[in-house]
Amino acid sequence: MRNACLNTHSSRSIGEILMSTIKLYLFSTAYCHLCDQAQQLLVNLGVESFTIIEIIDDAELLSLYGLRIPVLQRNDTKAELNWPFNADDIVIFLRN
């Protein structure tokens, strides 16, 4: 099922998608090995621009994301991708 989704939308590259004004936020905190893995997945996919949001200094963000980090969010739709996710999940998330 996942491969079918990837093949259906394969005409747009990740770079093209991100050039279309999508900004990404990665909700994270220091010393979070899962957050490091999520960041590395983005880098490996060639996602050059994303903002890491440190949640530890904001009580509201800590309450919202403390048990779910890392969380990837799109600024255009406010859609969120909760951990665990892999490279295929990120591609589908960005193409939808």
Buried (B, 14 or more C-beta within 10 A) or exposed (E): EEEEBEEEBEEEEBEEBBEEEBEBBBBBBEEBEEBEBBBEBBEEBEBEEBEBBEBBEEEEBBEBBEEEBBBBBBEEEEEBBBBEBEEEBBBBBBBE
